Amino acid sequence: MSQDQFLGMISPLTQLQELTLKNLTIKRIVYKRIYKEVIQLPSTLKKLSLSVRLINNPELFIQTINSHNNLVEFNYYSFTHNLIFEPFYKPYPSLLKFDYANANLQSPETLIRIFEQNFQLTSLKLTLKCWNNELTSYISKNLNSLEEFNLTDFSGYYQDHTDLNLKFSQPTKIKKLSLVWGRLSNFSLDSILENCPHLEELTLNRNNIYRQPDPDLLINISKLIQVKKLNVNCEHLSVTAFNHLLLSCSQLNELVVILPIECKALMKSIYENCANLQKLDICPRYQMWPYQKDAFFQELCDSEFFTNSSKIKSTLTHLTLKEFKAQNYKVEHFKNFEKLKSIKFSAQHYHNYRRFGKKYKIYKNLWPEFKKIPYK
C-alpha cells in the first residue's frame, strides 16, 4: 500500500473508533503525490493495532499515525523501528493497554522512557529478546495500576541458552499473568510469582525449542491459592511438578492444558486434583506427526478420564478438545459427565492440514439432545 492510498482511505473516516493495519508494507510516494499534508486521526479513535513495514521513510504516514490523542489501547508488532512511539514519550492519560512485540530490539530503554510518562497502564504485554532486570524491576516498582502482564521471551527461538534472571522488586496488583519463556530461571519465576499476591489467571508456557529444560519448576507456588484460571504447557513439565501446581491452585475452575504424547499420568493428575473444575481445554503438543496425534487421541479416548467416576465428572460444564476428530466421538463417550453443557471440537484438521472449504460429517443421531453450533 502506498502512503497516499492510506491517507486517502483514512481521510473521510471522521468517526473511526478502531484501526487495525496488519501485515502491510507502506511505501513513500515521491512523485505525483496526491497528499502533501498530514491527515489528523479522529479523537474518537480508541484502539490502534499496527503490524507494518515502512519503505523509504513514509513521513506523512508516520505523522498521521502519530496524530492520535485519545487512545485507550495500542498494539504494535515491529521488527525494525520505533518511529510510532512519539506520542507516548510524554504523558498520555487515556492510554490503559499497551502491547508491543519486537524480536530485534536491543535495549529496553525506549520502553522505560514510555513507562516513565505513563504510570496509569493497567495492561502490559511485551514480546522481546532484550529482557533484563532493569526493565522488570521498573515495571513492578512504578506501574502501580497494572492488573495484566504478559512476559514473552523471544530469545528461545534464537538458540540463546543463557539463563535469564529477572525479578519483581516489590508486590504488584497484577491479577492476570502470562509467562512464555525459554530462558527464565527458577529464581525469576519465583520472584515474579511471589510478588503477584492477587493473581487470578496464570499462563505458564516454557517454549525453548533448542534445548531440553529441567522438567521441574523449582519455585515457591504457595501464592497461587487465588488462581481460578490456569493455562499450562506440560510438554517440559514433570508429573510431580504438575501435581504440585494443581494442588496449589485450590480454587481452580478453568484449565487449559497442552499435553505431550505421553499424557495418561498428567490426565490422572487433573481428574484427581481438580475438585472444582468447570471448564477444561485439552490441546496436543505443538509438534506432532499425524500418526503421533492419532495415537495421542486414541490413548486419551481410552483413558480413565472418560471411564472412571472421578469428582471432575460432577463439576465439569464445558469441555474443549482441540484437533480431536469430531467424527470419532459420540455422546456415549461423555455420558458420565453429569453437568456437561458444551463440547467444542476446535481446530479440526485433516492429515495435519486444515480442510479449507470442507467439513467433517457429524452424525446427529449419535448426539441426541445436543445442538450443533459452528465453533468460532
Secondary structure, DSSP 8 states (H G I E B T S, - for coil): -BHHHHHHHHTT-TT--EEEEEEEEEE---SS-S--S-----TT--EEEEEEEEES--HHHHHHHTT----SEEEEE-SS--GGGGGGGS--TT--EEEEEETT---THHHHHHHHH-TT-SEEEEEES---HHHHHHHHHH-TT--EEEEEEGGGGGT----B----SS-----EEEEEESSB-HHHHHHHHHT-TT--EEEEEE--SSS---S---S--GGGGG--EEEEE-TT--HHHHHHHHHH-TT--EEEEEE-S--HHHHHHHHHH-TT--EEEEEE-S---HHHHHHHHHHHHTSHHHHS--GGGGT--EEEETT--GGG--GGGGTT-TT--EEE--S--BTTB--TT------GGGSTT-------
